[in-house]
Amino acid sequence: MAKLPCAGRRNILVTSALPYVNNVPHLGNIIGSVLSADVFARYGRLRGYNIIYMCGTDEYGTATETKALEEKTSPKEICDKYHDVHKKVYDWFDIRFDKFGRTSSPEQTVICQSIFKKLLAQDRLYEDKINQACRLYCESCQRFLADRFVIGTCPKCGMTARGDQCEKCTHVLNPGELVEPKCKICNSSPHLRETTHLFLDLPKIKNELVDYVEKTSIAGGWSSNSITITNAWIRDGLKGRCITRDLKWGVPVPLPRFEDKVFYVWFDAPIGYISITANYTPEWEKWWKSEDVELFQFMGKDNVTFHTVIFPCTLLGTGERWTMMKTLSATEYLNYEGAKFSKSAGIGVFGNDAQDTNVPVEVWRYYLLSIRPEAADTFFSWADLQAKQNNELLKNLGNFVHRCLSFLAKPEGQGYSSKIPDAPGAEEHALTVKLAEEVSELLQQYVDSMEKTKLKNGLKVAMSISSLGNSYLQESEFWRLYKEDRPSCNIVVRTAIGLVKILATILEPFMPSFSKKVASQLGLDLSDLSLIDADVEAFRTPWVLLRDGHVIGQPDTIFFEMSDEEVQAYRKRFAGSQAERASSEEAAKKADVKAKADIKTKADAKPKKKNATVNAADVKTPVDIRLADIRVGRIVKVAKHPNADSLYVEEIDVGEDTPRTVVSGLVKFIPLEEMENRRVCVICNLKPAKMRGVLSQAMVLAASNKEETKVELVEPPEGAVIGERVTCPGYEGDADAVLKPKDWAVVQPDLQTSSELIAVYKGAPFSTTGGVCKVASLASGSIK
Ligand SMILES: Nc1ncnc2c1ncn2[C@@H]1O[C@H](COP(=O)(O)OP(=O)(O)OP(=O)(O)O)[C@@H](O)[C@H]1O
């Protein structure tokens, strides 16, 4: 039965940006919208809030029409097919919507047209009577071009942009503003042709909008990027927004002279949240026209202005009281191994690919959420996924859970025959009291973070409770207590099991499949996991969470190790674009089968690692980029080498007491004045070497093309701190005191610049606290 708002409860309506229907979503789409919203909605349900999560596919517009042309079918059939594809991907990712609908429903037409009529009645729309109403028309395709089918140069930042928005600087455009526009379908130059359209009169609604933004943005906890983007938009001056298009596949405009037009997809898409709710319950107005409902919206940064300016203006302009967005959680972008995820170019891992790997859903969710781009763009890398799976999930979380449960499950004489012991005196047991205090403090941080949609921090805090659990077990020496001091052992075991229950609960929003398994191993139902205030209070005394005599279920391993071979196989399998992968189909098929077989055999052959604690002495540091001590430096002085024309001698500040002297062969490529004061990436642990009589104490990293005719410095970003270490996600660890030349020879060939000009090691970007390191223009260069 559909939920409705209830007086006296927190009523929360969650939405995530409606994914566009004509393609398979990639991991960037998943973390940017649906997965983030799912975590928050799951958290809200655990807290006992009256919460619903609405989402669905955004189906109208030219992109669908064109896809239908390509696939020789109708837009409706395209939408049916891809709606299903999306649904299956999200089901696999354990995304739990209360309703996953679609914008091509009859309810959408009714609600969209009714909002339009109210805007008209309130005089918030105007027809364009001058040339602003021109749209680009392609003579060779004989059609008006939808915004996304025009590409050109952004007038603001000078980069390539689509007709509706520049993805580089997020500037929202009218297609006519693009410099040198081109038709994306046939590459000819479209021209402006006049056609009358309807505009939403944003200047007329400005005061109400500003009032709303001022009242809500800070108080509602909008993510800082969304506040910046919105304020910049308002400051730059609001202009009328065209809300109609010369298309067929869309909601018809119910006005004489406009019958052959439909609403622009960005006018109707946010109305989709409302119509999808109307598909969920006929009493949808109780959610959407209420002052007692908190609306939380999740999306990537490119969707912000549509949700903070255009959609609010649409609602405010009707003169009715709509439920306005309270909290907006907008992510930056997730990138793929140094490149950009792209649906059109087919770069990256897509929702259906993820299912086709050996990586279980809980690991996918954990990894994506642990690198959620909350404050800056982040990077997916297979090596980082491996590191997080092996170190954080297996060695920390899996180890703790399995250690507690398997000890408890052992027969009397070695364990507790699966029965929770009585544990009087826990509140006086010093180590346990200390643990309980630390856990309480972390739980408070967890709740604070989750309430503010700081999901990444919520996850980090939850994982630190698991680390505390491991330290607690270790310090207690429970195996010794079992023989020498059984009452204390009972306290430790019962407390640790309570901690397992806490972890299963607070990690449920992030990894529901993990929590389900742990609940069953604890002999509990999922419904026993709750985070209502009384439970959070009880979590302060973990030893009371499972009663004595309770019998747990069967312990089993939850996480497994990912091998280097698997990482290599995945990197190879998902390299390049989907088209490139498909073009060598036969070869790819064979490689694929082999890769999968390799991976499968490995997984099968692998003795199921029982979350064993790994002995540090057994771990051999692999030969990779972590061995190199790369630091952010600044050239404080530079001169030509006295004895060699091709060499510079620099003094570089790398955060030490005195600058280092460095000799580099860059004279031919970089003029002396461009070297001065330049920020650089420097390898600081190579053995100092004399170069033509001058002792060089480090090496500046630069990228070159194949012919070595062009060389560019690898530059740290503005925000990086001089002297900080440059690391590559997935390859963290101590550098060698001195980097051996033979190790450098192994590492160097994998150092490159990506298509996005980012310095990468095996796809993992050179990262600093200020962002990633880049070169000026040299893509696919070799770094040394
Ligand atoms: N790399 C990314 N990282 C994080 N979020 C992203 C990324 N790419 C897209 N998103 C977000 O994913 C959500 C769904 O995107 P949507 O399906 O509209 O497609 P899109 O990737 O933005 O591309 P297009 O508009 O070309 O279809 C949006 O909120 C968008 O901001």
The ligand as an SDF file (V2000), in Angstrom:
LIG
                    3D

 31 33  0  0  0  0  0  0  0  0999 V2000
   30.5020   11.0050  -14.4850 N   0  0  0  0  0  0  0  0  0  0  0  0
   29.4750   11.2860  -13.7090 C   0  0  0  0  0  0  0  0  0  0  0  0
   29.6300   11.3060  -12.3660 N   0  0  0  0  0  0  0  0  0  0  0  0
   28.5880   11.5700  -11.5330 C   0  0  0  0  0  0  0  0  0  0  0  0
   27.3410   11.8110  -11.9750 N   0  0  0  0  0  0  0  0  0  0  0  0
   27.1140   11.8050  -13.3040 C   0  0  0  0  0  0  0  0  0  0  0  0
   28.1600   11.5510  -14.2370 C   0  0  0  0  0  0  0  0  0  0  0  0
   27.6400   11.6220  -15.4870 N   0  0  0  0  0  0  0  0  0  0  0  0
   26.3300   11.8970  -15.3380 C   0  0  0  0  0  0  0  0  0  0  0  0
   26.0050   12.0060  -14.0370 N   0  0  0  0  0  0  0  0  0  0  0  0
   24.6730   12.2270  -13.4610 C   0  0  0  0  0  0  0  0  0  0  0  0
   23.8950   11.0780  -13.7430 O   0  0  0  0  0  0  0  0  0  0  0  0
   22.5270   11.4370  -13.7260 C   0  0  0  0  0  0  0  0  0  0  0  0
   21.7820   10.7850  -14.8530 C   0  0  0  0  0  0  0  0  0  0  0  0
   22.3270   11.2490  -16.0620 O   0  0  0  0  0  0  0  0  0  0  0  0
   21.5640   11.1520  -17.4320 P   0  0  0  0  0  0  0  0  0  0  0  0
   20.9580    9.8380  -17.6070 O   0  0  0  0  0  0  0  0  0  0  0  0
   20.7050   12.3400  -17.6130 O   0  0  0  0  0  0  0  0  0  0  0  0
   22.7050   11.2200  -18.4650 O   0  0  0  0  0  0  0  0  0  0  0  0
   24.0610   11.9780  -18.6120 P   0  0  0  0  0  0  0  0  0  0  0  0
   25.1710   11.0270  -18.3300 O   0  0  0  0  0  0  0  0  0  0  0  0
   24.0530   13.2790  -17.8670 O   0  0  0  0  0  0  0  0  0  0  0  0
   24.1380   12.1720  -20.1520 O   0  0  0  0  0  0  0  0  0  0  0  0
   23.1130   12.6300  -21.2020 P   0  0  0  0  0  0  0  0  0  0  0  0
   22.5600   13.9350  -20.6600 O   0  0  0  0  0  0  0  0  0  0  0  0
   23.9830   12.7580  -22.3830 O   0  0  0  0  0  0  0  0  0  0  0  0
   22.0960   11.5610  -21.3490 O   0  0  0  0  0  0  0  0  0  0  0  0
   22.5050   12.9590  -13.7530 C   0  0  0  0  0  0  0  0  0  0  0  0
   22.1660   13.4330  -12.4740 O   0  0  0  0  0  0  0  0  0  0  0  0
   23.9070   13.3580  -14.0960 C   0  0  0  0  0  0  0  0  0  0  0  0
   24.2490   14.5850  -13.5070 O   0  0  0  0  0  0  0  0  0  0  0  0
  1  2  1  0
  2  3  1  0
  2  7  2  0
  3  4  2  0
  4  5  1  0
  5  6  2  0
  6  7  1  0
  6 10  1  0
  7  8  1  0
  8  9  2  0
  9 10  1  0
 10 11  1  0
 11 12  1  0
 11 30  1  0
 12 13  1  0
 13 14  1  0
 13 28  1  0
 14 15  1  0
 15 16  1  0
 16 17  2  0
 16 18  1  0
 16 19  1  0
 19 20  1  0
 20 21  2  0
 20 22  1  0
 20 23  1  0
 23 24  1  0
 24 25  2  0
 24 26  1  0
 24 27  1  0
 28 29  1  0
 28 30  1  0
 30 31  1  0
M  END
$$$$
